[in-house]
Amino acid sequence: MTAATLAPPATATTGGPWAGTGTLLRVALRRERVRLAVWAVALGGLVAYFAAALPAVYPDAAARQTRAAIMREPSGALLAGPGYGLDDYTLGAMVANELLGMLAVAAALMSSFLVVRHTRAEEEAGRVDLVLAGAVGRRAPLTAALATALVANLVVAAALLAALLSAGLPLDGSAAVAAGVGAVGLVFAALAAVAAQLATTGRGANGIAGAAVGLAFVVRGVGDARQGGDSALSWASPIGWAQQTRAYVDLRWWPLVLCVLLAAALVVVAWTLARGRDVGAGLLPERRGRATAGPLLSTPLGLVARLERTAVVAWAVGLAVMAALTGSLVQGVVDSFADDPELAAAFGATGDDVLLGMLSAFVGFFAMAVTVFAVVTVLRMGRAEARGQTAAVLAAAVSRSAWTAASLTVALVGAAVLLAVSGAALGAGALTVTDDPALVGELALAAIGQLPVVALFAALAALVHAVRAPTWAVWLPLVASIVLGLYGGLLDVPAALLDALPFALLPALPADAFALGPFTALTVAAAALAGLALAAFRRRDLTV
């Protein structure tokens, strides 16, 4: 065999570091076509329904000003935004104030997960090594992933623009909303590209990117709650930059330039970091493990608990910070409700004790967030099976039931911890303004009381995995329950439907009295779904 035979193909080195980017982009777009269509239809459909329903729910200026009074409160700014145009609350201003932040978070998560899926996750699976062995440049995979994120955000922005225009809203404000959502998505796509260079695993990169999205939302929320868009914290978040366009009120485009500049800078950083590391390696040093595994790791439960430990800690820190900040604002909100019981009811703060009612409503909000954690944790069984890790575990003396039960147990125990932490942190935040230390324990117990609804969705996720159903079969009902629970009253959804939502079945503790019936019914339903999942997983072949 001659030296010429061993030489790599000439095309592998003549195309430069970006060679093959177009081919990888086409492959990535084909792989993402279904996900991208779902994102565009879901976000566009939500906006279209929201914009179409508002004129019926708020038919005149007086009705809209009632809603504006809600958005002026610190809790309204914390969850939605700075609230521009509240003095003359038009339908356009209502859409921009109450939807833009949520849409920006959705675009940020979509973009982050997409980039990690096509970079770090591909390296972790060993496919990037195979790709780079051909006529593909070193920077092509990362560049193709970023280009795919750009296309995804353009498609979502186009869907949002079409939905807003179909509702009869002005073109300039509608374009600003759509461009703002897309710009935030690009910022976090570039940030995820940086995270993919730092972390060694896809889970780690997603954790860094997800934490950045959560931090951006919290920072923006705290700044807006304190100074209504004029705080330095409001300007420290890309999500805040999108809202600073003041769409439909006093439109200005220049805040979006900040998003473009930050995204470009992060892309340069990602390219620079990628050039200085080996394929498959991360720049953050990995902590050396023990020479021998402890006895806990010899069991399925111990193994899953060890794998999920970092995620639980990260979620606990994020929820604790947000809950404490939320609790510290509650007294100011309650004071504004003193002479306006209808305003209190709009926030879910009903009953004789408005403060307790408000805190109970926030407990429900954090229960929704913890449910997302539980579903994500259970669905990781699918990724473990696709990578062959499940087969390796089951090759030992481990039954399928034990493996599934371990994932469910860790998800539920972790959820119970997160519920307790968020409830206690909410009470601790409220303690700073109410001087009532009993709230810490009461809200912690109230939050744990939401565990049956968390278990219901976790068991549904296990069943989806067991029968090889698409993951949207659990995400669709969960997201629908969350959106309707948060915005159902605003959209004039029938009360019967709202009362039938899983999160509405349990009493709003601690404001309402504990009811054993709904608690037992949800627990039994969750146990039944878990039993079906165990039985189904035992009867099918593993993914190969």
SULPESUL-V720397 format. One record per backbone hydrogen bond with DSSP energy under -0.5 kcal/mol. NH is the residue of the N-H (numbers start at 1). CO is the residue of the C=O. Records with the same first field share a line. If there is no record, write none. Layout:
BEGIN
NH = CO  CO
END
This chain:
BEGIN
6 = 2
7 = 3
12 = 9
13 = 10
14 = 10
15 = 11
19 = 16
21 = 18
24 = 20
25 = 21
26 = 22
27 = 23
28 = 24
29 = 25
30 = 26
31 = 27
32 = 28
33 = 29  30
36 = 32
37 = 33
38 = 34
39 = 35
40 = 36
41 = 37
42 = 38
43 = 39
44 = 40
45 = 41
46 = 42
47 = 43
48 = 44
49 = 45
50 = 46
51 = 47
52 = 48
53 = 49
54 = 50
55 = 51
56 = 53
57 = 53
58 = 54
64 = 60
65 = 61
66 = 62
67 = 63
68 = 64
69 = 65
70 = 66
71 = 67
72 = 68
73 = 70
77 = 73
78 = 74
79 = 75
80 = 76
81 = 76
86 = 83
88 = 85
89 = 86
90 = 88
94 = 90
95 = 91
96 = 92
97 = 93
98 = 94
99 = 95
100 = 95  96
103 = 99
104 = 100
105 = 101
106 = 102
107 = 103
108 = 104
109 = 105
110 = 106
111 = 107
112 = 108
113 = 109
114 = 110
115 = 111
116 = 112
117 = 113
118 = 114
119 = 115  116
121 = 116
123 = 119
124 = 120
125 = 121
126 = 122  123
127 = 122
128 = 122
130 = 126
131 = 127
132 = 128
133 = 129
134 = 131
136 = 134
137 = 19
139 = 17
140 = 17  137
141 = 137
143 = 139
144 = 140
145 = 141
146 = 142
147 = 143
148 = 144
149 = 145
150 = 146
151 = 147
152 = 148
153 = 149
154 = 150
155 = 151
156 = 152
157 = 153
158 = 154
159 = 155
160 = 156
161 = 157
162 = 158
163 = 159
164 = 160
165 = 161
166 = 162
167 = 163  164
168 = 165
169 = 164
174 = 170
175 = 171
176 = 172
177 = 173
178 = 174
179 = 175
180 = 176
181 = 177
182 = 178
183 = 179
184 = 180
185 = 181
186 = 182
187 = 183
188 = 184
189 = 185
190 = 186
191 = 187
192 = 188
193 = 189
194 = 190
195 = 191
196 = 192
197 = 193  194
198 = 194
199 = 195
205 = 201
206 = 202
207 = 203
208 = 204
209 = 205
210 = 206
211 = 207
212 = 208
213 = 209
214 = 210
215 = 211
216 = 212
217 = 213
218 = 214
219 = 215
220 = 216
221 = 217
222 = 218
223 = 219
224 = 220
225 = 221
226 = 222
227 = 223
228 = 224
230 = 227
235 = 231
236 = 233
237 = 234
241 = 237
242 = 238
243 = 239
244 = 240
245 = 242
246 = 243
249 = 246
250 = 246
252 = 245
256 = 253
257 = 254
258 = 254  255
259 = 255
260 = 256
261 = 257
262 = 258
263 = 259
264 = 260
265 = 261
266 = 262
267 = 263
268 = 264
269 = 265
270 = 266
271 = 267
272 = 268
273 = 269
274 = 270
275 = 271
276 = 272  273
277 = 274
281 = 278
283 = 197
284 = 198
297 = 294
298 = 295
299 = 296
303 = 299
304 = 300
305 = 301
306 = 302
307 = 303
308 = 304
309 = 305  306
312 = 308
313 = 309
314 = 310
315 = 311
316 = 312
317 = 313
318 = 314
319 = 315
320 = 316
321 = 317
322 = 318
323 = 319
324 = 320
325 = 321
326 = 322
327 = 323
328 = 324
329 = 325  326
330 = 327
333 = 329
334 = 330
335 = 331
336 = 332
337 = 333  334
338 = 335
340 = 337
344 = 340
345 = 341
346 = 342
347 = 343  344
348 = 345
349 = 344
350 = 348
354 = 352
357 = 353
358 = 354
359 = 355
360 = 356
361 = 357
362 = 358
363 = 359
364 = 360
365 = 361
366 = 362
367 = 363
368 = 364
369 = 365
370 = 366
371 = 367
372 = 368
373 = 369
374 = 370
375 = 371
376 = 372
377 = 373
378 = 374
379 = 375
380 = 376  377
381 = 378
382 = 379
383 = 379
384 = 380
385 = 381
386 = 382
387 = 383
388 = 385
389 = 384
390 = 384
392 = 388
393 = 389
394 = 390
395 = 391
396 = 393
398 = 396
403 = 399
404 = 400
405 = 401
406 = 402
407 = 403
408 = 404
409 = 405
410 = 406
411 = 407
412 = 408
413 = 409
414 = 410
415 = 411
416 = 412
417 = 413
418 = 414
419 = 415
420 = 416
421 = 417
422 = 418
423 = 419
424 = 420
425 = 421
426 = 422
427 = 423
428 = 424
429 = 425
430 = 426
431 = 427
432 = 428  429
433 = 430
434 = 430
435 = 431
437 = 435
439 = 436
440 = 437
441 = 437
442 = 438
443 = 439
444 = 440
445 = 441
446 = 442
447 = 443
448 = 444
449 = 445
450 = 447
451 = 448
453 = 450
454 = 450
455 = 451
456 = 452
457 = 453
458 = 454
459 = 455
460 = 456
461 = 457
462 = 458
463 = 459
464 = 460
465 = 461
466 = 462
467 = 463
468 = 465
469 = 464
473 = 470
474 = 471
475 = 471
476 = 472
478 = 474
479 = 475
480 = 476
481 = 477
482 = 478
483 = 479
484 = 480
485 = 481
486 = 482
487 = 483
488 = 484
491 = 487
492 = 489
493 = 488
497 = 494
498 = 494
499 = 495
500 = 496
501 = 498
504 = 501
505 = 501  502
506 = 502
509 = 507
511 = 508
512 = 508
519 = 515
520 = 516
521 = 517
522 = 518
523 = 519
524 = 520
525 = 521
526 = 522
527 = 523
528 = 524
529 = 525
530 = 526
531 = 527
532 = 528
533 = 529
534 = 530
535 = 531
536 = 532
537 = 533
538 = 534
539 = 535  536
540 = 537
END
